[in-house]
């Protein structure tokens, strides 16, 4: 059994291995072979915050964003959407 996070960011057991890893403190998800994550883990950083997801849809539903290091295209899409949402919330000048 594998310990994964579900779409509500709750721990769950699965017979299927997750395809993505994440950091629960930073709310980031990425590939299991992400060079940035592996460097941090090798140094002992954020191991206690490591989580796993079955797939990308679950990670997104749980409120995580793509990693800029191992998923640059997905990160750029996420950032652009966030910037558009931020601009639409700004008050307009009279």
PyMOL Python script that loads the backbone (N, CA, C, O; Angstrom):
from pymol import cmd

cmd.read_pdbstr("""\
ATOM      1  N   UNK A   1       0.838  -1.188   0.000  1.00  0.00           N
ATOM      2  CA  UNK A   1       0.000   0.000   0.000  1.00  0.00           C
ATOM      3  C   UNK A   1       0.887   1.256   0.000  1.00  0.00           C
ATOM      4  O   UNK A   1       1.979   1.277   0.567  1.00  0.00           O
ATOM      5  N   UNK A   2       0.364   2.306  -0.664  1.00  0.00           N
ATOM      6  CA  UNK A   2       1.084   3.579  -0.770  1.00  0.00           C
ATOM      7  C   UNK A   2       0.286   4.655  -0.056  1.00  0.00           C
ATOM      8  O   UNK A   2      -0.942   4.686  -0.126  1.00  0.00           O
ATOM      9  N   UNK A   3       0.995   5.534   0.628  1.00  0.00           N
ATOM     10  CA  UNK A   3       0.360   6.667   1.297  1.00  0.00           C
ATOM     11  C   UNK A   3       0.341   7.849   0.333  1.00  0.00           C
ATOM     12  O   UNK A   3       1.383   8.408  -0.007  1.00  0.00           O
ATOM     13  N   UNK A   4      -0.850   8.213  -0.094  1.00  0.00           N
ATOM     14  CA  UNK A   4      -1.030   9.325  -1.034  1.00  0.00           C
ATOM     15  C   UNK A   4      -1.904  10.393  -0.402  1.00  0.00           C
ATOM     16  O   UNK A   4      -2.439  10.201   0.690  1.00  0.00           O
ATOM     17  N   UNK A   5      -2.047  11.513  -1.087  1.00  0.00           N
ATOM     18  CA  UNK A   5      -2.993  12.563  -0.708  1.00  0.00           C
ATOM     19  C   UNK A   5      -4.154  12.515  -1.682  1.00  0.00           C
ATOM     20  O   UNK A   5      -3.967  12.261  -2.872  1.00  0.00           O
ATOM     21  N   UNK A   6      -5.354  12.761  -1.174  1.00  0.00           N
ATOM     22  CA  UNK A   6      -6.516  12.790  -2.057  1.00  0.00           C
ATOM     23  C   UNK A   6      -6.800  14.215  -2.505  1.00  0.00           C
ATOM     24  O   UNK A   6      -6.041  15.131  -2.188  1.00  0.00           O
ATOM     25  N   UNK A   7      -7.883  14.406  -3.238  1.00  0.00           N
ATOM     26  CA  UNK A   7      -8.205  15.720  -3.794  1.00  0.00           C
ATOM     27  C   UNK A   7      -8.546  16.760  -2.729  1.00  0.00           C
ATOM     28  O   UNK A   7      -8.591  17.955  -3.022  1.00  0.00           O
ATOM     29  N   UNK A   8      -8.786  16.316  -1.500  1.00  0.00           N
ATOM     30  CA  UNK A   8      -9.055  17.245  -0.403  1.00  0.00           C
ATOM     31  C   UNK A   8      -7.827  17.395   0.497  1.00  0.00           C
ATOM     32  O   UNK A   8      -7.911  17.920   1.607  1.00  0.00           O
ATOM     33  N   UNK A   9      -6.680  16.919  -0.011  1.00  0.00           N
ATOM     34  CA  UNK A   9      -5.387  16.995   0.674  1.00  0.00           C
ATOM     35  C   UNK A   9      -5.361  16.171   1.960  1.00  0.00           C
ATOM     36  O   UNK A   9      -4.643  16.500   2.904  1.00  0.00           O
ATOM     37  N   UNK A  10      -6.148  15.102   1.988  1.00  0.00           N
ATOM     38  CA  UNK A  10      -6.159  14.209   3.147  1.00  0.00           C
ATOM     39  C   UNK A  10      -5.338  12.964   2.827  1.00  0.00           C
ATOM     40  O   UNK A  10      -5.336  12.504   1.686  1.00  0.00           O
ATOM     41  N   UNK A  11      -4.640  12.416   3.819  1.00  0.00           N
ATOM     42  CA  UNK A  11      -3.893  11.179   3.591  1.00  0.00           C
ATOM     43  C   UNK A  11      -4.847  10.033   3.254  1.00  0.00           C
ATOM     44  O   UNK A  11      -5.931   9.924   3.828  1.00  0.00           O
ATOM     45  N   UNK A  12      -4.435   9.192   2.326  1.00  0.00           N
ATOM     46  CA  UNK A  12      -5.223   8.032   1.941  1.00  0.00           C
ATOM     47  C   UNK A  12      -4.289   6.904   1.520  1.00  0.00           C
ATOM     48  O   UNK A  12      -3.173   7.161   1.067  1.00  0.00           O
ATOM     49  N   UNK A  13      -4.724   5.682   1.663  1.00  0.00           N
ATOM     50  CA  UNK A  13      -3.933   4.527   1.237  1.00  0.00           C
ATOM     51  C   UNK A  13      -4.386   4.107  -0.148  1.00  0.00           C
ATOM     52  O   UNK A  13      -5.571   4.167  -0.476  1.00  0.00           O
ATOM     53  N   UNK A  14      -3.421   3.678  -0.960  1.00  0.00           N
ATOM     54  CA  UNK A  14      -3.728   3.271  -2.326  1.00  0.00           C
ATOM     55  C   UNK A  14      -2.900   2.049  -2.695  1.00  0.00           C
ATOM     56  O   UNK A  14      -1.746   1.918  -2.285  1.00  0.00           O
ATOM     57  N   UNK A  15      -3.493   1.170  -3.462  1.00  0.00           N
ATOM     58  CA  UNK A  15      -2.757   0.029  -3.990  1.00  0.00           C
ATOM     59  C   UNK A  15      -1.910   0.445  -5.185  1.00  0.00           C
ATOM     60  O   UNK A  15      -1.018  -0.288  -5.611  1.00  0.00           O
ATOM     61  N   UNK A  16      -2.197   1.636  -5.724  1.00  0.00           N
ATOM     62  CA  UNK A  16      -1.488   2.165  -6.889  1.00  0.00           C
ATOM     63  C   UNK A  16      -0.472   3.205  -6.426  1.00  0.00           C
ATOM     64  O   UNK A  16      -0.790   4.076  -5.616  1.00  0.00           O
ATOM     65  N   UNK A  17       0.744   3.108  -6.941  1.00  0.00           N
ATOM     66  CA  UNK A  17       1.806   4.056  -6.605  1.00  0.00           C
ATOM     67  C   UNK A  17       1.490   5.429  -7.200  1.00  0.00           C
ATOM     68  O   UNK A  17       0.982   5.524  -8.317  1.00  0.00           O
ATOM     69  N   UNK A  18       1.789   6.481  -6.454  1.00  0.00           N
ATOM     70  CA  UNK A  18       1.599   7.840  -6.949  1.00  0.00           C
ATOM     71  C   UNK A  18       2.566   8.162  -8.077  1.00  0.00           C
ATOM     72  O   UNK A  18       3.641   7.570  -8.180  1.00  0.00           O
ATOM     73  N   UNK A  19       2.172   9.103  -8.918  1.00  0.00           N
ATOM     74  CA  UNK A  19       3.013   9.497 -10.052  1.00  0.00           C
ATOM     75  C   UNK A  19       3.717  10.828  -9.823  1.00  0.00           C
ATOM     76  O   UNK A  19       4.613  11.199 -10.581  1.00  0.00           O
ATOM     77  N   UNK A  20       3.309  11.551  -8.773  1.00  0.00           N
ATOM     78  CA  UNK A  20       3.885  12.869  -8.483  1.00  0.00           C
ATOM     79  C   UNK A  20       4.206  12.994  -6.999  1.00  0.00           C
ATOM     80  O   UNK A  20       3.521  12.421  -6.152  1.00  0.00           O
ATOM     81  N   UNK A  21       5.252  13.747  -6.701  1.00  0.00           N
ATOM     82  CA  UNK A  21       5.594  14.056  -5.327  1.00  0.00           C
ATOM     83  C   UNK A  21       5.289  15.507  -5.054  1.00  0.00           C
ATOM     84  O   UNK A  21       5.069  16.290  -5.978  1.00  0.00           O
ATOM     85  N   UNK A  22       5.275  15.865  -3.793  1.00  0.00           N
ATOM     86  CA  UNK A  22       5.000  17.248  -3.451  1.00  0.00           C
ATOM     87  C   UNK A  22       5.570  17.642  -2.116  1.00  0.00           C
ATOM     88  O   UNK A  22       6.110  16.814  -1.382  1.00  0.00           O
ATOM     89  N   UNK A  23       5.443  18.914  -1.809  1.00  0.00           N
ATOM     90  CA  UNK A  23       5.874  19.483  -0.545  1.00  0.00           C
ATOM     91  C   UNK A  23       4.648  20.129   0.088  1.00  0.00           C
ATOM     92  O   UNK A  23       4.122  21.116  -0.426  1.00  0.00           O
ATOM     93  N   UNK A  24       4.194  19.566   1.211  1.00  0.00           N
ATOM     94  CA  UNK A  24       2.965  20.055   1.838  1.00  0.00           C
ATOM     95  C   UNK A  24       3.130  21.437   2.458  1.00  0.00           C
ATOM     96  O   UNK A  24       2.146  22.162   2.604  1.00  0.00           O
ATOM     97  N   UNK A  25       4.345  21.818   2.824  1.00  0.00           N
ATOM     98  CA  UNK A  25       4.559  23.146   3.399  1.00  0.00           C
ATOM     99  C   UNK A  25       4.502  24.223   2.330  1.00  0.00           C
ATOM    100  O   UNK A  25       3.976  25.309   2.575  1.00  0.00           O
ATOM    101  N   UNK A  26       5.038  23.940   1.143  1.00  0.00           N
ATOM    102  CA  UNK A  26       5.071  24.909   0.056  1.00  0.00           C
ATOM    103  C   UNK A  26       3.910  24.757  -0.917  1.00  0.00           C
ATOM    104  O   UNK A  26       3.695  25.616  -1.771  1.00  0.00           O
ATOM    105  N   UNK A  27       3.164  23.667  -0.789  1.00  0.00           N
ATOM    106  CA  UNK A  27       2.019  23.355  -1.671  1.00  0.00           C
ATOM    107  C   UNK A  27       2.462  23.299  -3.142  1.00  0.00           C
ATOM    108  O   UNK A  27       1.836  23.893  -4.019  1.00  0.00           O
ATOM    109  N   UNK A  28       3.565  22.564  -3.386  1.00  0.00           N
ATOM    110  CA  UNK A  28       4.121  22.374  -4.724  1.00  0.00           C
ATOM    111  C   UNK A  28       4.080  20.893  -5.058  1.00  0.00           C
ATOM    112  O   UNK A  28       4.316  20.053  -4.189  1.00  0.00           O
ATOM    113  N   UNK A  29       3.781  20.565  -6.318  1.00  0.00           N
ATOM    114  CA  UNK A  29       3.887  19.173  -6.772  1.00  0.00           C
ATOM    115  C   UNK A  29       4.801  19.122  -7.993  1.00  0.00           C
ATOM    116  O   UNK A  29       4.949  20.103  -8.722  1.00  0.00           O
ATOM    117  N   UNK A  30       5.403  17.960  -8.196  1.00  0.00           N
ATOM    118  CA  UNK A  30       6.281  17.792  -9.351  1.00  0.00           C
ATOM    119  C   UNK A  30       6.592  16.327  -9.601  1.00  0.00           C
ATOM    120  O   UNK A  30       6.060  15.430  -8.947  1.00  0.00           O
ATOM    121  N   UNK A  31       7.461  16.118 -10.559  1.00  0.00           N
ATOM    122  CA  UNK A  31       7.855  14.753 -10.927  1.00  0.00           C
ATOM    123  C   UNK A  31       8.612  14.093  -9.776  1.00  0.00           C
ATOM    124  O   UNK A  31       9.244  14.770  -8.966  1.00  0.00           O
ATOM    125  N   UNK A  32       8.541  12.784  -9.717  1.00  0.00           N
ATOM    126  CA  UNK A  32       9.255  12.051  -8.675  1.00  0.00           C
ATOM    127  C   UNK A  32      10.768  12.164  -8.844  1.00  0.00           C
ATOM    128  O   UNK A  32      11.513  12.020  -7.875  1.00  0.00           O
ATOM    129  N   UNK A  33      11.222  12.420 -10.061  1.00  0.00           N
ATOM    130  CA  UNK A  33      12.655  12.552 -10.328  1.00  0.00           C
ATOM    131  C   UNK A  33      13.098  14.015 -10.432  1.00  0.00           C
ATOM    132  O   UNK A  33      14.135  14.299 -11.031  1.00  0.00           O
ATOM    133  N   UNK A  34      12.347  14.927  -9.870  1.00  0.00           N
ATOM    134  CA  UNK A  34      12.675  16.364  -9.936  1.00  0.00           C
ATOM    135  C   UNK A  34      14.060  16.606  -9.334  1.00  0.00           C
ATOM    136  O   UNK A  34      14.284  16.295  -8.164  1.00  0.00           O
ATOM    137  N   UNK A  35      14.986  17.152 -10.115  1.00  0.00           N
ATOM    138  CA  UNK A  35      16.334  17.399  -9.596  1.00  0.00           C
ATOM    139  C   UNK A  35      16.351  18.325  -8.374  1.00  0.00           C
ATOM    140  O   UNK A  35      17.123  18.107  -7.441  1.00  0.00           O
ATOM    141  N   UNK A  36      15.513  19.341  -8.380  1.00  0.00           N
ATOM    142  CA  UNK A  36      15.469  20.277  -7.261  1.00  0.00           C
ATOM    143  C   UNK A  36      14.997  19.572  -5.985  1.00  0.00           C
ATOM    144  O   UNK A  36      15.607  19.722  -4.927  1.00  0.00           O
ATOM    145  N   UNK A  37      13.932  18.820  -6.088  1.00  0.00           N
ATOM    146  CA  UNK A  37      13.417  18.099  -4.918  1.00  0.00           C
ATOM    147  C   UNK A  37      14.440  17.085  -4.424  1.00  0.00           C
ATOM    148  O   UNK A  37      14.669  16.973  -3.220  1.00  0.00           O
ATOM    149  N   UNK A  38      15.051  16.353  -5.332  1.00  0.00           N
ATOM    150  CA  UNK A  38      16.031  15.342  -4.930  1.00  0.00           C
ATOM    151  C   UNK A  38      17.241  15.966  -4.236  1.00  0.00           C
ATOM    152  O   UNK A  38      17.777  15.386  -3.291  1.00  0.00           O
ATOM    153  N   UNK A  39      17.677  17.141  -4.693  1.00  0.00           N
ATOM    154  CA  UNK A  39      18.782  17.842  -4.027  1.00  0.00           C
ATOM    155  C   UNK A  39      18.395  18.222  -2.603  1.00  0.00           C
ATOM    156  O   UNK A  39      19.172  18.025  -1.669  1.00  0.00           O
ATOM    157  N   UNK A  40      17.193  18.767  -2.440  1.00  0.00           N
ATOM    158  CA  UNK A  40      16.744  19.176  -1.109  1.00  0.00           C
ATOM    159  C   UNK A  40      16.572  17.964  -0.195  1.00  0.00           C
ATOM    160  O   UNK A  40      16.946  18.015   0.977  1.00  0.00           O
ATOM    161  N   UNK A  41      16.019  16.897  -0.711  1.00  0.00           N
ATOM    162  CA  UNK A  41      15.826  15.682   0.086  1.00  0.00           C
ATOM    163  C   UNK A  41      17.179  15.099   0.495  1.00  0.00           C
ATOM    164  O   UNK A  41      17.337  14.651   1.631  1.00  0.00           O
ATOM    165  N   UNK A  42      18.152  15.100  -0.412  1.00  0.00           N
ATOM    166  CA  UNK A  42      19.490  14.577  -0.106  1.00  0.00           C
ATOM    167  C   UNK A  42      20.147  15.358   1.034  1.00  0.00           C
ATOM    168  O   UNK A  42      20.947  14.810   1.792  1.00  0.00           O
ATOM    169  N   UNK A  43      19.802  16.636   1.146  1.00  0.00           N
ATOM    170  CA  UNK A  43      20.344  17.474   2.218  1.00  0.00           C
ATOM    171  C   UNK A  43      19.512  17.365   3.496  1.00  0.00           C
ATOM    172  O   UNK A  43      19.837  17.990   4.506  1.00  0.00           O
ATOM    173  N   UNK A  44      18.440  16.571   3.452  1.00  0.00           N
ATOM    174  CA  UNK A  44      17.580  16.382   4.622  1.00  0.00           C
ATOM    175  C   UNK A  44      16.495  17.427   4.762  1.00  0.00           C
ATOM    176  O   UNK A  44      15.812  17.479   5.785  1.00  0.00           O
ATOM    177  N   UNK A  45      16.327  18.265   3.740  1.00  0.00           N
ATOM    178  CA  UNK A  45      15.294  19.309   3.797  1.00  0.00           C
ATOM    179  C   UNK A  45      13.931  18.749   3.398  1.00  0.00           C
ATOM    180  O   UNK A  45      13.840  17.863   2.549  1.00  0.00           O
ATOM    181  N   UNK A  46      12.935  19.243   3.982  1.00  0.00           N
ATOM    182  CA  UNK A  46      11.507  19.015   3.764  1.00  0.00           C
ATOM    183  C   UNK A  46      11.067  17.563   3.619  1.00  0.00           C
ATOM    184  O   UNK A  46       9.999  17.295   3.069  1.00  0.00           O
ATOM    185  N   UNK A  47      11.873  16.626   4.105  1.00  0.00           N
ATOM    186  CA  UNK A  47      11.468  15.216   4.056  1.00  0.00           C
ATOM    187  C   UNK A  47      10.170  15.014   4.831  1.00  0.00           C
ATOM    188  O   UNK A  47       9.314  14.231   4.418  1.00  0.00           O
ATOM    189  N   UNK A  48      10.022  15.714   5.948  1.00  0.00           N
ATOM    190  CA  UNK A  48       8.800  15.569   6.753  1.00  0.00           C
ATOM    191  C   UNK A  48       7.586  16.186   6.068  1.00  0.00           C
ATOM    192  O   UNK A  48       6.455  15.937   6.484  1.00  0.00           O
ATOM    193  N   UNK A  49       7.798  16.984   5.030  1.00  0.00           N
ATOM    194  CA  UNK A  49       6.698  17.619   4.297  1.00  0.00           C
ATOM    195  C   UNK A  49       6.407  16.916   2.966  1.00  0.00           C
ATOM    196  O   UNK A  49       5.557  17.367   2.198  1.00  0.00           O
ATOM    197  N   UNK A  50       7.103  15.826   2.698  1.00  0.00           N
ATOM    198  CA  UNK A  50       6.960  15.122   1.419  1.00  0.00           C
ATOM    199  C   UNK A  50       5.621  14.400   1.368  1.00  0.00           C
ATOM    200  O   UNK A  50       5.262  13.669   2.292  1.00  0.00           O
ATOM    201  N   UNK A  51       4.890  14.612   0.282  1.00  0.00           N
ATOM    202  CA  UNK A  51       3.611  13.943   0.044  1.00  0.00           C
ATOM    203  C   UNK A  51       3.609  13.406  -1.388  1.00  0.00           C
ATOM    204  O   UNK A  51       4.454  13.779  -2.202  1.00  0.00           O
ATOM    205  N   UNK A  52       2.658  12.532  -1.683  1.00  0.00           N
ATOM    206  CA  UNK A  52       2.575  11.927  -3.006  1.00  0.00           C
ATOM    207  C   UNK A  52       1.130  11.956  -3.498  1.00  0.00           C
ATOM    208  O   UNK A  52       0.183  11.876  -2.716  1.00  0.00           O
ATOM    209  N   UNK A  53       0.995  12.075  -4.820  1.00  0.00           N
ATOM    210  CA  UNK A  53      -0.318  12.144  -5.455  1.00  0.00           C
ATOM    211  C   UNK A  53      -0.431  11.091  -6.541  1.00  0.00           C
ATOM    212  O   UNK A  53       0.556  10.748  -7.192  1.00  0.00           O
ATOM    213  N   UNK A  54      -1.625  10.585  -6.732  1.00  0.00           N
ATOM    214  CA  UNK A  54      -1.883   9.610  -7.781  1.00  0.00           C
ATOM    215  C   UNK A  54      -1.647  10.223  -9.147  1.00  0.00           C
ATOM    216  O   UNK A  54      -1.067   9.590 -10.030  1.00  0.00           O
ATOM    217  N   UNK A  55      -2.108  11.480  -9.322  1.00  0.00           N
ATOM    218  CA  UNK A  55      -1.989  12.142 -10.622  1.00  0.00           C
ATOM    219  C   UNK A  55      -2.052  13.655 -10.455  1.00  0.00           C
ATOM    220  O   UNK A  55      -2.253  14.169  -9.354  1.00  0.00           O
ATOM    221  N   UNK A  56      -1.875  14.348 -11.563  1.00  0.00           N
ATOM    222  CA  UNK A  56      -1.844  15.812 -11.538  1.00  0.00           C
ATOM    223  C   UNK A  56      -3.189  16.415 -11.147  1.00  0.00           C
ATOM    224  O   UNK A  56      -3.233  17.397 -10.406  1.00  0.00           O
ATOM    225  N   UNK A  57      -4.270  15.846 -11.631  1.00  0.00           N
ATOM    226  CA  UNK A  57      -5.599  16.378 -11.307  1.00  0.00           C
ATOM    227  C   UNK A  57      -5.839  16.367  -9.793  1.00  0.00           C
ATOM    228  O   UNK A  57      -6.428  17.300  -9.247  1.00  0.00           O
ATOM    229  N   UNK A  58      -5.388  15.326  -9.133  1.00  0.00           N
ATOM    230  CA  UNK A  58      -5.552  15.230  -7.681  1.00  0.00           C
ATOM    231  C   UNK A  58      -4.707  16.279  -6.974  1.00  0.00           C
ATOM    232  O   UNK A  58      -5.169  16.908  -6.022  1.00  0.00           O
ATOM    233  N   UNK A  59      -3.477  16.473  -7.428  1.00  0.00           N
ATOM    234  CA  UNK A  59      -2.599  17.482  -6.818  1.00  0.00           C
ATOM    235  C   UNK A  59      -3.202  18.878  -6.955  1.00  0.00           C
ATOM    236  O   UNK A  59      -3.196  19.655  -6.000  1.00  0.00           O
ATOM    237  N   UNK A  60      -3.715  19.191  -8.125  1.00  0.00           N
ATOM    238  CA  UNK A  60      -4.324  20.505  -8.362  1.00  0.00           C
ATOM    239  C   UNK A  60      -5.562  20.678  -7.494  1.00  0.00           C
ATOM    240  O   UNK A  60      -5.747  21.729  -6.880  1.00  0.00           O
ATOM    241  N   UNK A  61      -6.413  19.656  -7.436  1.00  0.00           N
ATOM    242  CA  UNK A  61      -7.626  19.730  -6.624  1.00  0.00           C
ATOM    243  C   UNK A  61      -7.296  19.902  -5.145  1.00  0.00           C
ATOM    244  O   UNK A  61      -8.070  20.504  -4.401  1.00  0.00           O
ATOM    245  N   UNK A  62      -6.144  19.375  -4.716  1.00  0.00           N
ATOM    246  CA  UNK A  62      -5.722  19.497  -3.318  1.00  0.00           C
ATOM    247  C   UNK A  62      -5.118  20.868  -3.021  1.00  0.00           C
ATOM    248  O   UNK A  62      -4.780  21.160  -1.874  1.00  0.00           O
ATOM    249  N   UNK A  63      -4.979  21.712  -4.050  1.00  0.00           N
ATOM    250  CA  UNK A  63      -4.505  23.071  -3.848  1.00  0.00           C
ATOM    251  C   UNK A  63      -3.013  23.274  -4.064  1.00  0.00           C
ATOM    252  O   UNK A  63      -2.452  24.271  -3.608  1.00  0.00           O
ATOM    253  N   UNK A  64      -2.370  22.350  -4.748  1.00  0.00           N
ATOM    254  CA  UNK A  64      -0.931  22.454  -5.007  1.00  0.00           C
ATOM    255  C   UNK A  64      -0.682  23.059  -6.385  1.00  0.00           C
ATOM    256  O   UNK A  64      -1.529  22.977  -7.274  1.00  0.00           O
ATOM    257  N   UNK A  65       0.496  23.670  -6.548  1.00  0.00           N
ATOM    258  CA  UNK A  65       0.878  24.257  -7.819  1.00  0.00           C
ATOM    259  C   UNK A  65       2.039  23.463  -8.410  1.00  0.00           C
ATOM    260  O   UNK A  65       2.747  22.769  -7.680  1.00  0.00           O
ATOM    261  N   UNK A  66       2.242  23.556  -9.727  1.00  0.00           N
ATOM    262  CA  UNK A  66       3.347  22.837 -10.369  1.00  0.00           C
ATOM    263  C   UNK A  66       4.713  23.393  -9.957  1.00  0.00           C
ATOM    264  O   UNK A  66       4.848  24.577  -9.647  1.00  0.00           O
ATOM    265  N   UNK A  67       5.702  22.531  -9.960  1.00  0.00           N
ATOM    266  CA  UNK A  67       7.084  22.912  -9.667  1.00  0.00           C
ATOM    267  C   UNK A  67       7.675  23.630 -10.876  1.00  0.00           C
ATOM    268  O   UNK A  67       7.539  23.166 -12.008  1.00  0.00           O
ATOM    269  N   UNK A  68       8.323  24.750 -10.635  1.00  0.00           N
ATOM    270  CA  UNK A  68       8.951  25.502 -11.712  1.00  0.00           C
ATOM    271  C   UNK A  68      10.199  24.839 -12.256  1.00  0.00           C
ATOM    272  O   UNK A  68      10.593  25.111 -13.390  1.00  0.00           O
ATOM    273  N   UNK A  69      10.835  23.972 -11.472  1.00  0.00           N
ATOM    274  CA  UNK A  69      12.077  23.330 -11.903  1.00  0.00           C
ATOM    275  C   UNK A  69      11.832  22.148 -12.834  1.00  0.00           C
ATOM    276  O   UNK A  69      12.482  22.038 -13.873  1.00  0.00           O
ATOM    277  N   UNK A  70      10.912  21.273 -12.481  1.00  0.00           N
ATOM    278  CA  UNK A  70      10.718  20.055 -13.282  1.00  0.00           C
ATOM    279  C   UNK A  70       9.491  20.098 -14.185  1.00  0.00           C
ATOM    280  O   UNK A  70       9.315  19.222 -15.032  1.00  0.00           O
ATOM    281  N   UNK A  71       8.643  21.104 -14.013  1.00  0.00           N
ATOM    282  CA  UNK A  71       7.437  21.240 -14.836  1.00  0.00           C
ATOM    283  C   UNK A  71       7.302  22.687 -15.307  1.00  0.00           C
ATOM    284  O   UNK A  71       6.291  23.331 -15.028  1.00  0.00           O
ATOM    285  N   UNK A  72       8.315  23.210 -16.022  1.00  0.00           N
ATOM    286  CA  UNK A  72       8.319  24.642 -16.348  1.00  0.00           C
ATOM    287  C   UNK A  72       7.123  25.106 -17.181  1.00  0.00           C
ATOM    288  O   UNK A  72       6.626  26.211 -16.962  1.00  0.00           O
ATOM    289  N   UNK A  73       6.653  24.304 -18.119  1.00  0.00           N
ATOM    290  CA  UNK A  73       5.508  24.712 -18.942  1.00  0.00           C
ATOM    291  C   UNK A  73       4.240  24.785 -18.098  1.00  0.00           C
ATOM    292  O   UNK A  73       3.477  25.744 -18.209  1.00  0.00           O
ATOM    293  N   UNK A  74       4.011  23.785 -17.258  1.00  0.00           N
ATOM    294  CA  UNK A  74       2.827  23.786 -16.386  1.00  0.00           C
ATOM    295  C   UNK A  74       2.908  24.936 -15.378  1.00  0.00           C
ATOM    296  O   UNK A  74       1.902  25.571 -15.063  1.00  0.00           O
ATOM    297  N   UNK A  75       4.122  25.193 -14.877  1.00  0.00           N
ATOM    298  CA  UNK A  75       4.307  26.297 -13.938  1.00  0.00           C
ATOM    299  C   UNK A  75       4.003  27.640 -14.610  1.00  0.00           C
ATOM    300  O   UNK A  75       3.353  28.499 -14.015  1.00  0.00           O
ATOM    301  N   UNK A  76       4.472  27.817 -15.843  1.00  0.00           N
ATOM    302  CA  UNK A  76       4.217  29.066 -16.572  1.00  0.00           C
ATOM    303  C   UNK A  76       2.715  29.264 -16.789  1.00  0.00           C
ATOM    304  O   UNK A  76       2.215  30.381 -16.654  1.00  0.00           O
ATOM    305  N   UNK A  77       1.995  28.195 -17.121  1.00  0.00           N
ATOM    306  CA  UNK A  77       0.535  28.281 -17.284  1.00  0.00           C
ATOM    307  C   UNK A  77      -0.124  28.683 -15.966  1.00  0.00           C
ATOM    308  O   UNK A  77      -0.989  29.558 -15.935  1.00  0.00           O
ATOM    309  N   UNK A  78       0.296  28.034 -14.878  1.00  0.00           N
ATOM    310  CA  UNK A  78      -0.264  28.333 -13.559  1.00  0.00           C
ATOM    311  C   UNK A  78       0.003  29.793 -13.183  1.00  0.00           C
ATOM    312  O   UNK A  78      -0.887  30.490 -12.696  1.00  0.00           O
ATOM    313  N   UNK A  79       1.233  30.244 -13.414  1.00  0.00           N
ATOM    314  CA  UNK A  79       1.607  31.614 -13.058  1.00  0.00           C
ATOM    315  C   UNK A  79       0.817  32.635 -13.865  1.00  0.00           C
ATOM    316  O   UNK A  79       0.364  33.641 -13.318  1.00  0.00           O
ATOM    317  N   UNK A  80       0.648  32.386 -15.158  1.00  0.00           N
ATOM    318  CA  UNK A  80      -0.120  33.305 -16.002  1.00  0.00           C
ATOM    319  C   UNK A  80      -1.575  33.379 -15.537  1.00  0.00           C
ATOM    320  O   UNK A  80      -2.150  34.465 -15.473  1.00  0.00           O
ATOM    321  N   UNK A  81      -2.165  32.244 -15.216  1.00  0.00           N
ATOM    322  CA  UNK A  81      -3.545  32.229 -14.728  1.00  0.00           C
ATOM    323  C   UNK A  81      -3.642  32.989 -13.405  1.00  0.00           C
ATOM    324  O   UNK A  81      -4.579  33.761 -13.203  1.00  0.00           O
ATOM    325  N   UNK A  82      -2.689  32.778 -12.514  1.00  0.00           N
ATOM    326  CA  UNK A  82      -2.685  33.481 -11.230  1.00  0.00           C
ATOM    327  C   UNK A  82      -2.549  34.985 -11.433  1.00  0.00           C
ATOM    328  O   UNK A  82      -3.211  35.764 -10.748  1.00  0.00           O
ATOM    329  N   UNK A  83      -1.693  35.401 -12.370  1.00  0.00           N
ATOM    330  CA  UNK A  83      -1.523  36.830 -12.647  1.00  0.00           C
ATOM    331  C   UNK A  83      -2.803  37.438 -13.223  1.00  0.00           C
ATOM    332  O   UNK A  83      -3.178  38.551 -12.855  1.00  0.00           O
ATOM    333  N   UNK A  84      -3.469  36.722 -14.116  1.00  0.00           N
ATOM    334  CA  UNK A  84      -4.741  37.215 -14.673  1.00  0.00           C
ATOM    335  C   UNK A  84      -5.777  37.373 -13.578  1.00  0.00           C
ATOM    336  O   UNK A  84      -6.503  38.366 -13.545  1.00  0.00           O
ATOM    337  N   UNK A  85      -5.852  36.400 -12.680  1.00  0.00           N
ATOM    338  CA  UNK A  85      -6.822  36.462 -11.589  1.00  0.00           C
ATOM    339  C   UNK A  85      -6.504  37.627 -10.658  1.00  0.00           C
ATOM    340  O   UNK A  85      -7.405  38.305 -10.164  1.00  0.00           O
ATOM    341  N   UNK A  86      -5.218  37.849 -10.424  1.00  0.00           N
ATOM    342  CA  UNK A  86      -4.789  38.944  -9.552  1.00  0.00           C
ATOM    343  C   UNK A  86      -5.150  40.297 -10.165  1.00  0.00           C
ATOM    344  O   UNK A  86      -5.632  41.193  -9.471  1.00  0.00           O
ATOM    345  N   UNK A  87      -4.914  40.436 -11.469  1.00  0.00           N
ATOM    346  CA  UNK A  87      -5.237  41.699 -12.156  1.00  0.00           C
ATOM    347  C   UNK A  87      -6.740  41.958 -12.163  1.00  0.00           C
ATOM    348  O   UNK A  87      -7.165  43.109 -12.062  1.00  0.00           O
ATOM    349  N   UNK A  88      -7.541  40.919 -12.278  1.00  0.00           N
ATOM    350  CA  UNK A  88      -8.997  41.123 -12.318  1.00  0.00           C
ATOM    351  C   UNK A  88      -9.557  41.505 -10.957  1.00  0.00           C
ATOM    352  O   UNK A  88     -10.667  42.030 -10.874  1.00  0.00           O
ATOM    353  N   UNK A  89      -8.811  41.252  -9.891  1.00  0.00           N
ATOM    354  CA  UNK A  89      -9.273  41.604  -8.547  1.00  0.00           C
ATOM    355  C   UNK A  89      -8.842  43.009  -8.136  1.00  0.00           C
ATOM    356  O   UNK A  89      -9.335  43.535  -7.138  1.00  0.00           O
ATOM    357  N   UNK A  90      -7.928  43.625  -8.890  1.00  0.00           N
ATOM    358  CA  UNK A  90      -7.458  44.956  -8.543  1.00  0.00           C
ATOM    359  C   UNK A  90      -8.545  45.986  -8.835  1.00  0.00           C
ATOM    360  O   UNK A  90      -9.254  45.881  -9.836  1.00  0.00           O
ATOM    361  N   UNK A  91      -8.675  46.983  -7.955  1.00  0.00           N
ATOM    362  CA  UNK A  91      -9.675  48.031  -8.200  1.00  0.00           C
ATOM    363  C   UNK A  91      -9.288  48.848  -9.437  1.00  0.00           C
ATOM    364  O   UNK A  91      -8.110  49.095  -9.692  1.00  0.00           O
ATOM    365  N   UNK A  92     -10.281  49.251 -10.177  1.00  0.00           N
ATOM    366  CA  UNK A  92     -10.049  50.029 -11.386  1.00  0.00           C
ATOM    367  C   UNK A  92      -9.982  51.510 -11.059  1.00  0.00           C
ATOM    368  O   UNK A  92     -10.703  51.981 -10.179  1.00  0.00           O
ATOM    369  N   UNK A  93      -9.143  52.238 -11.743  1.00  0.00           N
ATOM    370  CA  UNK A  93      -9.024  53.694 -11.536  1.00  0.00           C
ATOM    371  C   UNK A  93     -10.281  54.377 -12.096  1.00  0.00           C
ATOM    372  O   UNK A  93     -10.849  53.927 -13.091  1.00  0.00           O
ATOM    373  N   UNK A  94     -10.706  55.466 -11.445  1.00  0.00           N
ATOM    374  CA  UNK A  94     -11.919  56.147 -11.917  1.00  0.00           C
ATOM    375  C   UNK A  94     -11.726  56.825 -13.253  1.00  0.00           C
ATOM    376  O   UNK A  94     -12.658  57.437 -13.775  1.00  0.00           O
TER     377      UNK A  94
END
""", "prot")
cmd.dss("prot")
cmd.show_as("cartoon", "prot")
cmd.util.cbc("prot")
cmd.orient("prot")
